[in-house]
């Protein structure tokens, strides 16, 4: 059975909520495997039919845990996952664009196919206290995450990608 792999990292809960919303919607269509980035690796990528990469933007970049996942996985799967569909979701305090850009460049190197526009959910956390505080993602933003999960799940299930 085809399945969608959701790789995420979340220190304050925002990205986890986003990934979970996408997973819940996608599992109505196909099998979903949701893994924290520190537990995921090349074998997980090879076994999946499509991907959602979801994480925070930290200091204008992908989080170190997400970068570590990509560092460990990039070369072992290079040339072996080409053409598979993916989407990106980023939880950011203010911008998020650079994290999206970094993940997109990695996906381009893997020759993945972007099938949903990247989603940036902005929490507007600008002070040290708010940045480190547990996040609650707004319902309308979680709906956007569900839409991404549903679209990838349906597309993979139908063989559209």
C-alpha positions in Angstrom: 0.0 0.0 0.0 1.4 3.4 -0.9 2.3 5.7 2.0 3.1 9.3 2.8 6.0 10.1 5.1 5.8 13.2 7.2 9.1 14.3 8.7 8.9 17.0 11.3 10.7 18.7 14.1 9.1 20.7 16.9 10.5 22.1 20.0 7.5 24.2 21.1 4.6 22.2 19.6 3.7 24.4 16.6 5.2 22.2 13.9 4.0 19.0 15.6 0.4 20.4 15.4 0.8 21.2 11.8 2.3 17.8 10.9 -0.4 16.0 12.9 -3.2 17.9 11.1 -1.7 17.0 7.7 -1.3 13.3 8.8 -4.9 13.1 10.1 -6.2 14.3 6.8 -3.9 12.2 4.6 -4.7 9.0 6.5 -8.2 9.1 5.2 -6.7 8.3 1.8 -3.5 6.3 2.4 -1.2 5.0 5.0 0.8 7.8 6.8 4.1 7.5 8.7 4.9 10.5 10.8 8.4 10.6 12.2 10.4 13.1 14.2 13.4 14.3 12.1 15.9 12.8 14.6 14.4 9.4 14.2 14.0 9.4 10.4 16.6 8.4 7.9 17.3 7.3 4.4 15.4 4.0 4.7 12.2 5.8 5.6 12.6 8.1 2.5 13.2 5.1 0.3 10.1 3.3 1.6 7.7 6.2 1.1 5.8 7.3 -2.0 5.7 11.0 -1.1 6.8 13.5 1.6 5.8 16.4 3.8 8.7 18.2 5.5 7.5 20.2 8.4 9.6 22.2 10.9 10.3 25.5 12.5 12.4 28.3 11.2 15.1 29.0 13.8 17.4 32.1 13.3 16.3 32.5 9.7 17.1 28.8 8.8 15.8 25.3 9.1 16.2 23.9 12.6 19.4 22.1 13.4 17.5 18.8 13.9 15.9 19.1 10.4 19.3 20.0 8.9 20.8 16.9 10.6 18.1 14.8 9.0 18.8 16.2 5.6 22.6 15.8 6.1 22.3 12.2 7.1 19.9 11.3 4.3 20.8 13.4 1.3 23.5 11.3 -0.3 22.2 7.8 0.6 19.0 8.5 -1.4 20.4 10.7 -4.1 19.2 9.4 -7.5 16.8 6.9 -5.8 13.7 9.0 -5.0 13.4 11.2 -8.1 10.0 12.4 -9.1 8.3 11.6 -5.8 5.8 14.3 -4.6 6.5 16.6 -1.7 5.3 19.6 0.2 6.8 21.9 2.8 5.2 23.4 5.9 7.1 25.8 8.2 6.2 27.3 11.6 7.9 30.7 11.9 7.9 33.6 14.3 8.0 36.2 11.6 9.2 35.1 8.2 9.8 31.5 7.3 10.9 32.1 3.7 14.5 31.1 4.2 13.6 27.7 5.8 11.3 27.1 2.8 14.0 28.1 0.4 16.5 25.7 2.1 14.2 22.7 2.1 13.1 23.4 -1.5 16.8 23.5 -2.6 17.4 20.1 -1.0 14.2 18.7 -2.6 15.3 20.1 -6.0 18.6 18.3 -5.6 16.7 15.1 -4.9 14.6 15.9 -8.0 11.4 15.7 -6.0 8.2 17.2 -7.4 6.6 20.0 -5.5 2.8 19.3 -5.6 1.5 21.9 -3.2 2.7 25.4 -2.5 4.8 25.8 0.6 2.9 26.8 3.7 4.4 29.2 6.3 2.4 29.6 9.5 3.5 32.7 11.3 3.1 32.7 15.1 4.4 36.3 15.5 6.6 35.2 18.4 9.2 38.0 18.7 10.4 37.9 22.3 12.6 35.2 23.9 9.6 34.3 26.2 7.2 34.0 23.3 9.7 32.2 21.0 10.3 29.5 23.6 6.7 29.2 24.8 4.4 26.3 23.7 2.6 27.3 20.5 -1.1 26.9 19.6 -1.7 26.9 15.9 -4.9 28.7 14.8 -7.7 26.6 13.4 -7.6 28.3 10.0 -3.9 27.5 9.7 -4.5 23.9 10.8 -7.1 23.7 8.0 -4.4 24.7 5.5 -2.2 21.9 6.9 -5.1 19.4 6.5 -5.6 20.6 2.9 -2.0 19.8 2.1 -2.2 16.4 3.8 -5.5 15.6 2.0 -4.1 16.7 -1.4 -0.9 14.6 -1.1 -2.8 11.6 0.3 -5.4 11.7 -2.5 -2.9 12.3 -5.2 -0.6 9.4 -4.1 -3.7 7.1 -3.7 -4.9 7.9 -7.2 -1.4 7.7 -8.7 -1.6 11.3 -9.9 1.9 12.1 -8.9 
